[in-house]
Amino acid sequence: MHPPAANTPGSDDLSPSTPGGDGEAELRELLKRCPPATFEAARRFRQTGDPACLPAILIGVIEHHVEPDLRAKLREPDDGLRLIEDLGLDSLTLIEIGILAEDVLRISIPNEELAGLRSLGDVKQLVLCRLCNLPAAVPAAPEPGPWLVADKAPRAT
């Protein structure tokens, strides 16, 4: 997606001594369609690097992309909440969420890692791995199983 970013949350222009700096305007623009708590959590994360801010950021970013009638599921989110089946997201939307998370958190997430995301817990784990420069713990998108190959084989008559 994006080139690797520096993973130094407290070193940008959103330090506590410069509230309202240029980075804050950029962050506000990135999150303008997300709930206000998302911006506050992202601002605090950029100032402190506190990983406790991540759930509020990720939930807000995902909520922006979820249909209004399904957003209630994010009010008390569970790590097992499924992105496709429970929240109605598709692969293109997952990429959009990934891009926004990259921009807000200043990290890089390869598309193949996004393809392996199945649940809210997967999203949290992937972001934590990226922030700590660790390999992704989220499995890659599954390969087509043998049932797909068998379905295309000629059938005996």
Protein Blocks (a to p, Z undefined) as FASTA:
>chain_A
ZZcddddfklmmkbfklghiaklmmmmmmmmmgcfklmmmmmmmmmnopaklmmmmmmmm
mmmmpcfklmmmmmmccfklcfklmnopafklmmmmmmmmmmmnopaddfklmmmpmbfk
lmmmmmmmmmnopacfbdcdddddfklmmmmpccdZZ
